């Protein structure tokens, strides 16, 4: 028997407590019992997002919230700016094209972060830009963008700022209202450590002004409908929600609140730094060169010369039971990604590094056996988040 570990940037491992909640007998979505849980979950999510803005739970993957963020505020032909640092920046670009928006793209090398001043310059050049879209944590590369700086810039223009925080939410500190973020989206299957199938979206007053004027066709992801039903007594969703998923999310949020958000961020930082130090000790190169731009959700590592990237991830999964992610888009076969977010601890990282070492050895890579594991242990002993 091989024990299985999921060390991807989503979906992430789920605790037994959350799984037990997910397995509760189904209740009706208009019942008082579910209404109470729905209101509790929404309130807790607002605390996590650090916002007083409206927040809605959508039954979809994070991509559904991305689509809602594109279709609700704009009308066909509106000009938008996408700051693209990876595969999910590309997804924003594809959506904008599909829905008939006039796209301006700021394309960066995958592994580089957005320069906030580039956004300021673009807005100064073109006052017709109505929206700026950017990833908080770009899951395909591991880059963490400076959303606080970008928010302070965009607030001075008529454009709204849309932030994909799907993999960054709860792994890194994010302050929706303080940073002037107009629309922020998240997902259940990342650092929240809840089942897949739910997404979250916040909406500022500035964004509502645009939504109320939009003529973009939409139905299932209509935020005006979501707002109308949220205003009922008790609050509801316009369509049948993922009842069991929301029940599980409510429990997952309780666990994060009990741990304390600051300690949650410290934990993710410690896991990320240990992973990054370990792979460096093995002679592997990180995709994100600038340390200050490395996020705490996922570490992206370049495949060493002479090693087949697909064979590496397959060996880790099949032979050693550790699932990591490969590269996406133009990085397919060029990098692999170790996720360290959600219900993950020190010994999960040590197991993943051990599996990486054994897989590299199997594929003929030359290194000092045990060096990565020892370095990760050293990093944890120097930065033991359990005692902070």
C-alpha positions in Angstrom: 0.0 0.0 0.0 1.2 3.5 -0.8 -0.2 6.4 1.2 -1.2 9.2 -1.0 -0.4 12.9 -0.6 -1.8 15.8 -2.6 0.8 18.6 -2.9 -0.8 20.6 -5.7 -1.9 24.3 -5.7 -5.5 23.1 -5.8 -7.4 21.0 -5.0 -5.7 20.8 -1.6 -6.0 18.3 1.2 -9.1 18.5 3.4 -9.2 17.8 7.2 -11.4 15.1 8.6 -13.5 17.7 10.4 -14.4 19.4 7.2 -15.0 16.1 5.4 -17.4 15.1 8.2 -19.4 18.3 7.7 -19.4 17.7 4.0 -21.0 14.3 4.6 -23.9 15.6 6.7 -27.4 14.7 5.5 -28.6 17.1 2.8 -30.9 19.9 3.9 -33.1 22.0 1.7 -31.6 25.2 0.4 -34.6 27.3 1.5 -34.8 25.8 5.0 -34.0 27.9 8.1 -31.1 25.5 8.9 -29.3 26.2 5.7 -30.2 29.9 5.8 -28.4 30.1 9.1 -25.3 28.3 7.8 -25.3 30.4 4.6 -25.4 33.7 6.5 -22.6 32.4 8.9 -20.4 31.4 6.0 -20.9 34.7 4.2 -20.0 36.7 7.3 -16.9 34.6 8.0 -15.8 35.0 4.3 -16.1 38.8 4.7 -13.7 38.6 7.7 -11.2 36.6 5.6 -11.5 39.0 2.6 -11.3 41.9 5.1 -14.2 43.6 3.5 -17.5 45.3 4.3 -18.5 45.1 0.6 -21.1 42.7 -0.7 -19.9 39.1 -1.0 -21.6 36.3 -2.9 -21.0 32.6 -2.9 -21.3 31.0 -6.4 -21.7 27.3 -7.1 -18.8 26.9 -9.6 -15.1 26.6 -9.8 -13.1 29.8 -9.5 -13.4 30.3 -13.2 -17.1 30.9 -12.8 -16.2 33.9 -10.5 -13.7 35.1 -13.1 -16.5 35.0 -15.7 -18.8 36.9 -13.4 -16.1 39.5 -12.8 -15.8 40.0 -16.6 -19.5 39.9 -17.6 -21.1 42.0 -14.8 -19.4 45.4 -14.8 -18.8 45.9 -18.5 -20.7 46.4 -21.8 -19.6 45.0 -25.1 -16.8 47.2 -26.5 -15.6 48.5 -23.2 -11.9 48.9 -22.9 -10.1 46.8 -20.2 -6.5 46.3 -19.2 -5.2 42.8 -18.2 -1.9 42.6 -16.4 -0.8 39.1 -17.5 1.9 37.2 -15.6 0.9 33.6 -16.4 -1.7 31.1 -17.5 -4.6 32.7 -15.5 -3.8 36.1 -16.8 -4.2 34.4 -20.2 -7.5 33.2 -19.0 -8.7 36.7 -18.3 -7.6 37.7 -21.8 -9.5 34.9 -23.4 -12.6 35.8 -21.5 -12.4 39.4 -22.4 -12.1 38.4 -26.1 -15.0 36.0 -25.9 -17.3 38.6 -24.4 -16.4 41.4 -26.9 -14.3 43.7 -24.7 -11.6 45.9 -26.1 -8.5 44.4 -24.6 -5.2 46.0 -23.8 -2.7 43.5 -22.4 0.4 44.1 -20.3 2.2 40.9 -20.9 5.1 39.9 -18.6 7.6 37.1 -18.7 6.1 34.1 -16.8 7.9 34.2 -13.5 8.0 38.0 -13.3 5.6 40.2 -11.3 3.5 43.2 -12.4 5.2 46.5 -12.2 2.4 48.7 -10.7 3.8 51.8 -12.4 3.1 50.1 -15.8 -0.6 50.2 -14.8 -0.4 53.8 -13.9 1.2 54.7 -17.2 -1.4 52.7 -19.1 -4.3 54.4 -17.3 -2.7 57.8 -17.9 -2.3 57.0 -21.7 -5.9 55.8 -22.1 -8.6 57.4 -19.9 -11.2 55.1 -21.5 -10.0 52.0 -19.7 -12.9 50.9 -17.5 -11.3 47.9 -15.7 -7.9 46.5 -14.7 -7.6 42.8 -14.1 -4.7 41.1 -12.3 -3.9 38.0 -10.3 -3.0 38.3 -6.6 -1.1 34.9 -6.7 -0.5 33.6 -10.2 -1.0 29.9 -9.7 0.8 28.8 -12.8 4.1 30.5 -11.8 4.0 31.2 -8.1 4.3 35.0 -8.5 2.7 37.2 -5.9 1.8 40.6 -7.3 1.8 43.8 -5.3 -1.9 44.3 -5.2 -1.8 46.9 -2.4 0.3 49.2 -4.7 -1.9 48.5 -7.7 -5.0 49.2 -5.7 -3.6 52.5 -4.5 -3.0 53.5 -8.1 -6.3 52.4 -9.7 -8.5 54.1 -7.0 -7.5 57.4 -8.6 -9.0 56.6 -12.0 -12.5 55.7 -13.2 -11.5 52.1 -13.8 -12.3 49.4 -11.4 -9.7 46.9 -10.1 -10.6 43.2 -10.5 -8.3 40.8 -8.5 -8.2 37.0 -8.9 -7.2 35.9 -5.4 -8.2 32.3 -5.9 -4.9 30.7 -4.9 -3.7 33.7 -2.8 -6.7 34.0 -0.4 -5.8 32.8 3.1 -2.2 31.9 2.0 -1.1 35.5 2.0 -2.6 38.6 3.8 -5.0 40.5 1.6 -7.0 43.5 2.6 -9.9 44.2 0.2 -11.2 47.5 1.5 -7.9 48.9 2.8 -6.3 48.2 -0.6 -9.2 49.6 -2.6 -10.0 46.4 -4.5 -13.3 46.6 -6.3 -14.0 43.0 -7.3 -12.1 40.1 -5.7 -12.7 36.5 -6.4 -11.7 33.4 -4.5 -12.3 29.6 -4.5 -13.1 26.9 -2.0 -10.4 24.3 -3.0 -7.3 26.3 -2.3 -6.0 27.6 1.1 -9.5 27.2 2.6 -9.1 23.4 2.4 -12.7 22.9 1.4 -14.2 20.7 -1.3 -14.2 22.0 -4.9 -17.2 23.6 -6.4 -17.7 27.0 -4.8 -16.3 30.4 -5.7 -16.6 33.8 -3.9 -16.8 37.3 -5.3 -16.9 40.7 -3.6 -18.3 43.9 -5.1 -17.5 47.5 -4.1 -19.9 50.5 -4.5 -17.7 51.7 -7.4 -18.1 48.4 -9.1 -21.9 48.3 -8.5 -22.2 51.6 -10.3 -20.8 49.9 -13.4 -22.8 46.7 -13.0 -26.1 48.7 -12.9 -25.2 50.2 -16.3 -23.9 47.1 -17.9 -25.7 45.6 -20.9 -23.6 42.4 -21.1 -25.8 39.3 -21.4 -25.7 37.0 -18.4 -28.0 34.8 -16.4 -26.5 32.2 -14.0 -23.7 34.6 -12.9 -25.9 37.7 -12.7 -24.7 39.6 -9.6 -27.8 41.8 -9.7 -29.9 38.7 -9.2 -27.5 37.5 -6.4 -27.9 40.9 -4.7 -31.7 40.8 -4.9 -31.9 37.3 -3.3 -29.3 38.2 -0.7 -31.6 41.1 0.4 -34.5 38.7 1.2 -35.3 37.6 4.7 -33.6 35.3 5.3 -30.9 35.8 2.7 -30.9 33.3 -0.2 -29.2 32.5 -3.5 -31.1 32.9 -6.8 -30.3 29.3 -7.9 -29.8 26.1 -6.0 -26.4 26.4 -4.3 -23.8 23.7 -3.5 -25.4 23.0 -0.1 -22.9 20.4 1.2 -20.0 22.4 -0.1 -21.1 25.5 1.8 -21.7 23.5 4.9 -18.1 22.3 4.6 -16.7 25.8 3.9 -18.4 27.0 7.1 -16.4 24.5 9.1 -13.2 25.2 7.2 -13.5 28.9 8.0 -14.1 28.0 11.7 -10.8 26.2 11.7 -9.0 29.1 10.0 -10.5 31.6 12.5 -9.5 29.3 15.4 -5.9 29.2 14.1 -5.9 32.9 13.6 -5.5 34.5 10.2 -2.0 35.9 11.0 -0.8 32.4 12.1 -2.3 31.0 8.9 -0.2 33.4 6.9 2.9 32.6 9.0 2.3 28.9 8.4 2.1 29.3 4.7 5.2 31.4 4.6 7.1 28.9 6.6 6.0 26.0 4.3 7.0 28.0 1.2 10.4 29.1 2.5 11.3 25.5 3.6 10.2 24.2 0.1 12.2 26.8 -1.7 15.3 26.3 0.4 15.1 22.5 0.0 14.9 22.5 -3.8 17.7 25.1 -4.0 19.9 22.7 -1.9 19.3 20.1 -4.6 20.6 22.4 -7.2 17.2 23.1 -8.8 16.3 26.5 -10.1 13.2 28.4 -9.0 11.1 30.0 -11.8 10.5 33.2 -9.8 14.0 34.7 -9.5 13.1 37.7 -7.3 12.5 36.5 -3.8 10.2 39.3 -2.9 7.9 38.2 -5.7 7.5 34.6 -4.6 4.1 33.8 -3.2 3.4 31.3 -0.4 0.8 29.1 -2.2 3.0 27.2 -4.6 6.7 26.9 -5.6 7.5 26.6 -9.3 10.7 24.8 -10.1 12.5 24.4 -13.4 13.0 20.9 -14.7 16.7 20.2 -14.7 18.4 19.5 -18.0 18.2 15.9 -19.0 15.1 15.1 -16.9 11.7 14.4 -18.5 9.3 16.6 -16.6 6.3 14.4 -17.2 8.2 11.3 -16.0 9.3 13.2 -12.9 5.7 14.1 -11.8 4.5 10.6 -12.8 7.2 8.9 -10.7 6.4 11.0 -7.7 2.7 10.2 -8.0 2.8 6.5 -9.0 5.8 5.2 -7.2 6.0 7.4 -4.2 2.4 8.5 -3.8 3.0 12.3 -3.9 1.0 14.3 -6.4 2.5 17.6 -7.5 1.5 19.7 -10.5 3.2 20.1 -13.9 3.6 23.3 -15.8 0.7 25.0 -17.6 0.5 26.7 -20.9 3.9 27.5 -22.4 5.6 26.2 -19.2 4.3 22.6 -19.8 7.1 20.2 -19.5 9.5 23.0 -18.3 8.5 23.3 -14.6 6.8 21.4 -11.9 4.9 23.0 -9.0 4.8 21.9 -5.4 1.7 23.3 -3.6 2.0 24.0 0.1 -1.3 25.6 0.9 -4.4 24.7 2.9 -4.5 21.7 5.2 -0.7 21.1 4.9 2.0 21.0 7.6 5.7 20.6 8.0 5.8 16.8 7.6 3.8 17.0 4.4 6.5 19.2 2.9 9.2 16.9 4.2 7.4 13.9 2.6 7.1 15.8 -0.7 10.8 16.7 -0.7 11.8 13.1 0.1 9.6 11.8 -2.8 11.2 14.4 -5.1 14.7 13.3 -4.1 13.9 9.6 -4.7 12.2 10.4 -8.1 15.2 12.5 -9.2 17.5 9.7 -8.2 15.4 7.2 -10.2 15.7 9.4 -13.3 19.5 9.8 -13.1 19.8 13.3 -11.6 23.0 13.7 -9.6 22.8 15.3 -6.1 23.6 14.7 -2.5 20.9 12.4 -1.2 19.0 13.8 1.8 20.3 17.3 1.2 16.8 18.7 0.4 15.1 17.0 3.3 17.8 18.2 5.7 17.6 21.8 4.5 13.8 21.8 4.9 14.1 20.5 8.4 16.7 23.2 9.2 14.3 25.8 7.8 11.5 24.6 10.0 13.6 24.5 13.1 14.7 28.1 12.4 11.2 29.2 11.7 8.9 27.0 13.7 5.5 28.6 13.1 4.0 26.3 15.7 5.7 28.3 18.5 5.0 31.8 17.1 
